Amino acid sequence: MPELPKTRDRSPHSVPKTLNPSRLWVSHRSRHVPSCGWSDYDGPITPDWHRMADEKGFRIVRRIRDRFHLTLECKACGAHTAVKLFALRDSRPRCGGCAATKRQNAADGAKLVFLRRDPQHHKYGVFRALCGHDVRRQFGFVEKVRKGEVDVKCRVCLIEHEKAEALAQGWERVGPDPDGKANYRLYRHRCGHLQRVARVNMRNGQCDCAACGQSWSSKPSVIYLARIQLSSANLDVVKLGYSANPKRRFRHQLGLSKLAKVTFLRLLPMPTGHDACAAEKQANASLVRDFPDGVVPIATYSAHINVVSEIYRPALIREITTLMDQIKARLVAADTTR
């Protein structure tokens, strides 16, 4: 085996002294360096370096920039990549050309046109979708699109589709949910009323205007706090919920035994079922988050109460009452501003 040279390789395959960045793949951390900064650096190339490069699928072309950098030629694709010496010594360098080919193949397989890398983040690129709009996506996400695991979901097209869905139901899509929930949007009914609606409900037409509609969501409702006691089962719990008719709900819908004692500790009238539903869900989410020990396990009451949540220990009565006070205060404030 011939002895490897100790000086820079001057083979015919060498690139010009001042390298063109389009011909030299550079790490995202070094893309701030101008093209003139990648010129040759005088210094020896030891046999050990050649051996390490060969074992890792590369050939050393030259030293560049400073004493820490090398140009490697990939044996697989022939691309030139700038790497630091310690990267060659301590890890397996990443060929920029092979990575670019993989990235392009993923885009082609996902039926996207790769336009450019995102200058703000090295893991993102800008692509043109089949719809003609430009989308910013992670390269890893594009690979998932190629495999059929996910869809591109152009945001511009999605918004237009949501507008059409809303228009078909007599609504206008105003924008994203003001509370930040991904599955909700803010809509305006033909009567002018603004309302948060789950997108799936808008798509399926299960959305009634809380101002002018005739369903439960537009009719007055009640948020209730009830205590349920069943001595034969050693059960003593409280429930926070909402209903247009709380007493009827407990009598006909919860499957309670006739021996169960139900005491309504508080009834808070709400202007609409929509308002009651939103406030009750927020209150229950707050209780589960802040007082997990006060949540009664389903197994404790599933045989006696036909629900799967919103059941708490009596020790939380004061906290629940406080939440109901806050709901009432918001209602008063909203009435004052009208």
C-alpha positions in Angstrom: 0.0 0.0 0.0 1.6 3.3 -1.0 2.4 5.8 1.7 -0.2 8.6 2.1 1.0 12.1 1.5 1.6 14.4 4.4 0.9 17.6 2.5 -2.2 19.0 0.8 -3.6 16.9 -2.1 -3.0 18.7 -5.4 -5.0 16.2 -7.5 -6.8 17.2 -10.7 -10.1 16.9 -8.9 -9.3 19.8 -6.5 -11.6 22.7 -6.7 -10.5 26.4 -7.2 -8.4 28.0 -4.4 -11.3 30.3 -3.4 -14.3 27.9 -3.1 -17.7 28.6 -4.4 -20.2 28.0 -1.5 -22.6 26.3 -3.9 -19.9 23.6 -4.5 -18.9 23.3 -0.8 -21.4 22.0 1.7 -21.0 23.9 5.0 -22.5 23.3 8.4 -25.4 25.6 9.3 -23.2 27.0 12.1 -20.6 28.2 9.6 -22.9 29.7 6.9 -22.1 33.2 8.2 -18.5 32.8 6.8 -18.2 34.5 3.4 -16.9 32.5 0.4 -13.5 34.0 0.6 -13.1 32.6 4.1 -13.0 29.1 2.7 -9.7 29.4 0.8 -6.8 26.9 1.2 -4.9 26.7 4.4 -1.2 25.8 4.3 -0.4 22.8 6.5 0.3 19.1 6.4 -2.3 16.3 6.2 -1.1 13.4 8.3 -1.5 9.7 7.3 -3.8 9.2 10.3 -6.2 11.8 9.0 -6.3 10.1 5.6 -6.9 6.8 7.3 -9.8 8.1 9.5 -11.4 9.8 6.5 -11.1 6.6 4.4 -12.7 4.5 7.2 -15.6 6.9 7.4 -16.3 7.0 3.6 -14.4 10.1 2.7 -11.2 11.4 1.0 -9.4 14.4 2.2 -9.2 17.0 -0.5 -7.4 19.8 1.3 -7.1 21.9 4.4 -9.2 25.1 4.3 -10.1 28.3 6.3 -7.8 27.6 9.3 -5.9 24.8 11.1 -9.2 23.3 12.3 -10.9 22.7 9.0 -10.8 20.2 6.1 -12.6 19.6 2.9 -13.8 16.0 2.5 -14.9 14.3 -0.7 -17.7 11.7 -0.2 -16.9 8.4 -1.8 -20.6 7.8 -2.4 -21.6 11.0 -4.2 -18.4 12.9 -4.8 -19.7 16.0 -3.0 -17.3 18.2 -1.0 -18.1 19.0 2.6 -16.3 21.3 5.0 -15.7 19.7 8.4 -13.7 20.4 11.5 -10.8 18.2 12.2 -12.2 17.1 15.6 -15.4 16.0 13.9 -13.4 13.7 11.6 -11.5 12.4 14.6 -14.4 11.9 17.1 -17.5 11.2 15.0 -18.8 10.3 11.5 -19.0 13.4 9.4 -22.2 14.1 7.6 -21.9 14.5 3.8 -23.8 17.6 2.7 -24.3 16.2 -0.8 -25.9 13.0 0.4 -28.1 15.0 2.9 -29.2 17.3 0.1 -30.0 14.3 -2.1 -32.1 12.7 0.7 -33.8 16.0 1.3 -34.6 16.4 -2.4 -35.9 12.8 -2.7 -38.2 13.3 0.3 -39.6 16.5 -1.3 -40.1 14.7 -4.6 -41.8 11.7 -2.9 -44.0 14.1 -1.0 -44.9 15.9 -4.2 -43.3 19.1 -3.0 -40.9 21.5 -4.7 -38.0 22.3 -2.5 -37.3 26.1 -2.9 -34.7 27.0 -0.2 -33.6 26.4 3.3 -35.1 28.5 6.0 -32.4 30.9 7.1 -33.9 31.1 10.6 -33.7 27.4 11.4 -31.5 24.7 9.8 -34.2 22.0 10.3 -36.7 23.8 8.2 -37.1 24.5 4.5 -39.5 26.3 2.2 -41.5 24.1 -0.2 -44.1 24.7 -2.9 -47.1 22.5 -2.5 -49.3 21.1 -5.3 -51.9 23.9 -4.5 -49.3 26.5 -5.6 -48.7 27.9 -2.1 -45.4 28.0 -0.3 -45.2 26.2 3.0 -42.5 26.1 5.7 -42.0 22.6 7.1 -39.4 20.6 8.9 -37.3 18.3 6.7 -38.2 15.4 9.0 -41.9 16.3 8.6 -41.5 16.2 4.8 -40.0 12.7 5.1 -43.2 11.6 7.0 -45.3 13.1 4.2 -43.3 11.0 1.7 -44.1 7.9 3.7 -47.8 8.8 3.8 -47.9 9.2 7.6 -49.1 12.8 7.6 -50.4 15.4 5.1 -48.9 18.7 4.2 -52.0 20.8 5.1 -51.3 24.1 3.4 -52.5 26.8 5.9 -53.8 29.1 3.2 -55.9 26.3 1.7 -57.1 25.2 5.1 -58.4 28.6 6.0 -60.2 28.9 2.7 -61.7 25.4 3.3 -62.8 26.5 6.8 -64.4 29.7 5.4 -66.4 27.6 2.9 -67.5 25.2 5.7 -68.7 28.2 7.8 -70.5 29.8 4.9 -72.4 26.7 4.2 -73.8 26.8 7.7 -74.6 30.4 7.7 -71.5 31.6 9.6 -68.3 33.5 8.7 -64.9 32.4 9.8 -63.3 35.3 11.7 -60.0 33.8 12.9 -58.3 31.4 15.3 -59.8 30.7 18.7 -59.2 33.6 21.1 -58.6 31.1 23.9 -55.8 29.4 21.9 -57.5 26.0 21.5 -56.3 24.3 18.3 -59.6 22.6 17.5 -61.7 25.8 17.9 -62.2 28.8 15.7 -64.0 32.2 16.1 -67.0 32.6 13.9 -69.6 35.3 13.2 -73.2 34.3 12.7 -75.4 36.0 10.1 -77.1 37.8 13.0 -73.7 39.4 13.9 -73.1 37.3 17.0 -69.4 36.2 17.6 -69.0 32.7 19.0 -66.3 30.1 19.5 -67.2 26.8 17.8 -65.3 23.5 17.5 -64.3 23.1 13.8 -65.7 19.6 13.7 -69.1 20.9 14.9 -69.0 23.6 12.2 -68.2 21.0 9.6 -71.0 18.8 10.6 -73.5 21.6 11.1 -73.8 21.0 14.8 -73.6 24.6 15.7 -76.4 26.8 16.9 -76.1 30.5 17.5 -76.1 31.3 21.2 -77.8 34.7 20.4 -80.6 33.8 18.0 -80.8 30.0 17.9 -83.4 27.7 19.3 -81.4 24.8 20.6 -80.0 24.2 24.1 -76.9 26.3 23.3 -79.0 29.5 22.9 -81.5 28.9 25.7 -80.8 29.8 29.4 -79.0 27.2 31.5 -77.7 26.6 35.0 -74.3 25.7 36.4 -75.0 23.6 39.5 -73.0 22.2 42.4 -74.7 19.2 43.9 -73.9 16.8 46.7 -74.7 13.1 46.2 -74.9 10.8 49.2 -75.7 7.1 49.1 -75.2 5.6 52.6 -75.6 2.0 51.4 -72.6 2.3 49.2 -70.6 4.6 51.5 -70.7 7.3 48.8 -70.4 11.0 49.5 -69.3 13.1 46.6 -70.1 16.4 44.9 -70.7 17.1 41.2 -70.1 20.3 39.2 -72.1 20.5 35.9 -74.6 22.4 33.9 -78.1 21.7 32.6 -81.2 23.7 31.6 -83.0 21.7 34.2 -80.7 20.3 36.9 -83.4 18.5 38.9 -84.6 16.7 35.9 -81.1 15.7 34.9 -80.5 14.1 38.3 -83.9 12.4 38.3 -83.8 10.9 34.8 -80.2 10.9 33.4 -77.7 10.1 36.0 -79.0 6.6 36.9 -79.1 7.3 40.6 -80.7 5.0 43.1 -83.9 6.1 44.7 -82.1 5.9 48.0 -79.5 8.5 46.9 -79.8 11.9 48.6 -79.2 14.8 46.2 -78.7 18.3 47.7 -78.1 21.3 45.4 -75.6 23.4 47.2 -75.6 26.2 44.6 -77.4 27.0 41.3 -75.8 29.7 39.1 -78.1 30.9 36.2 -76.3 31.3 32.9 -77.7 33.4 29.9 -77.2 30.5 27.4 -76.2 26.9 27.3 -73.2 27.8 25.3 -72.0 30.1 28.1 -72.7 27.5 30.7 -70.9 24.8 28.8 -67.7 26.9 28.2 -67.6 28.1 31.8 -68.3 24.7 33.3 -65.6 23.0 31.2 -63.0 25.6 32.2 -63.9 25.2 35.9 -63.7 21.4 35.8 -60.3 21.6 33.9 -59.0 24.0 36.6 -60.1 21.6 39.4 -58.5 18.6 37.8 -55.3 20.5 37.2 -55.0 22.2 40.6 -56.6 19.7 43.0 -55.9 16.2 41.5 -56.3 14.6 45.0 -59.8 15.9 45.2 -60.9 14.1 42.0 -62.8 10.9 42.8 -61.6 7.8 40.8 -64.2 6.5 38.4 -64.2 3.1 39.9 -65.5 4.5 43.1 -68.8 5.8 41.6 -69.2 4.1 38.2 -71.7 1.6 39.5 -73.9 4.3 41.1 -73.6 7.5 38.9 -73.9 7.4 35.1 -71.0 9.8 34.4 -67.3 9.4 33.9 -66.0 12.8 35.3 -66.8 16.0 37.2 -67.1 14.1 40.5 -65.1 15.4 43.5 -64.6 14.9 47.2 -66.7 17.2 49.5 -63.4 18.8 50.7 -63.4 20.8 47.4 -66.8 22.5 48.0 -65.2 25.8 49.0 -62.8 25.8 46.0 -65.7 25.0 43.6 -67.8 27.8 45.2 -65.0 30.2 44.6 -64.8 29.2 40.9 -68.6 29.8 40.6 -68.2 33.2 42.2 -65.6 34.0 39.6 -67.9 32.9 36.8 -70.7 35.1 38.2 -68.3 38.0 38.4 -67.4 37.6 34.8 -71.1 37.6 33.8 -71.7 40.8 35.7 -68.7 42.4 34.1 -69.8 41.3 30.6 -73.3 42.8 31.3 -71.8 46.1 32.4 -69.7 46.5 29.2 -72.7 45.8 26.9 
